[in-house]
Each structure stands twice: as structure tokens, then as C-alpha cells.
């Protein structure tokens, strides 16, 4: 039996992390693997942005899980990192200027 997927299924991403000292690295690794199809520089910027936000959440000791959500639009990467009521949205261009 074949499963049908939509384009959103191929680009949307949700990761739930335990707020430990390794959370930022785990988030970065997951992004590098999941978004391997992106340009290397864009993927590196995305992973760094998410890792910084996750690390900040761990440092604030908000407690509870940290959630990372990412969606790809044709020209823009939209995402957010959230923890116990705090939400940190971000946007990155899909392509780098030449």
C-alpha cells in the first residue's frame, strides 16, 4: 500500500527536545540531516539560528520541552523555537544573494 504525501509533508519539520546541554547540538544535527537538499550555506545558517535559540532556551532554564518547528516557503524559511510559553520566531531567505 502506497502512502500519499503532500508537499507540506516533505518540508515541514517539528522536533521536541529535552532542555539539556546537548539539545542545541541535537537540533543542529537533525536540521542538517532533514534539510540535506538545501544549499549548504542556507542549511548551515538555519542550523546555527536554531541551535542559538535552543541554547538560549536551555540557559533560561524555562523547564519543560523545547519545540522547534520549521516550514519552507518558496523563497523563505519560517520557524519558531518555543518553550514553556515563550515563542521565538525567525525567518531566513531560502537563497543567498550572489
N, C-alpha and C positions, 0 to 999 in steps of 0.2 A: 504494500500500500504506500503510495507516494503522499508526502505531506506538501501542502501548498503553503508558500510564504509570500509575504508582500515585501516591497522594497523597504518598508519601515522595519520589518523583522531583520533585514540584513544590516541595518545601520544603527538601530537603537541599541543602547548599552545601559545596563544597570548593574552596579556592584555594591554589595553591602559588606562593610569591613568592621572588624572589632578594633576599637581605638587603642592599638598597641604601637610600640616604637617601630615596628616593621610595616605598619599599614601603608605609609606613603610609598615604600618600595614595592609592596604588593600591588598597589593601584597602578603604579607606573608600568610594572611588568605586564599586568593584564591589558593595559591600553596598547602597549607595543605589540602584543600578540593579536588582540582583537582587530586592531586597525592597521594591520600589516599592508593593506592595499593603499594606504595614504602615502603621499610623498614623505620621505624620511624626515625632512626638516619640520613639516607640519606635525607629523606624529611625535617627534621629539618635543616640540613646543607644547602640544596637547598633554603629553605625559608629564612634563615639567610643571605645567599650570595645575594639573590635578594633584600631583604629588605635593606641591606647595600648600594647596588648600587643605589637603588631608593632614599634612604635618601640623598646620596651624590648628586644626580641629583637635588633634591629639594633644598639642601643647596647652590648649584652653581647658582641657580635661572636662569637656562637656558631659562626658559619660554617655553610655548607650552607643548604638551602632552609628557608623558614618556611611551615608549613602551617596554614591556617585552615579549620576545619570547623564548620558550624552546622546544627542541626536544630531544627525548630519543633514543639513540642507544643501542644495546645490552649490552655494557659494560660502556657506558659513557653518561652523561647528558651534552648537549651543550646548551648554551643560550647566550642571549645578552640583555642588557638594553640600550636603546638609547633615546636621547633627542636632539632636535634641532641640528642635525649634529654630535653630539658626540656619539660614539658607544663603549660600554664596554662589550666585550665578556667574557665568562667564561666557564669552563669545570669542572665537578665533576665526580668522579668514581661512577658507578651505585651501586657497593657493597663496603662495608668496609672491610678492612683487619682484620683477626681474631687475 
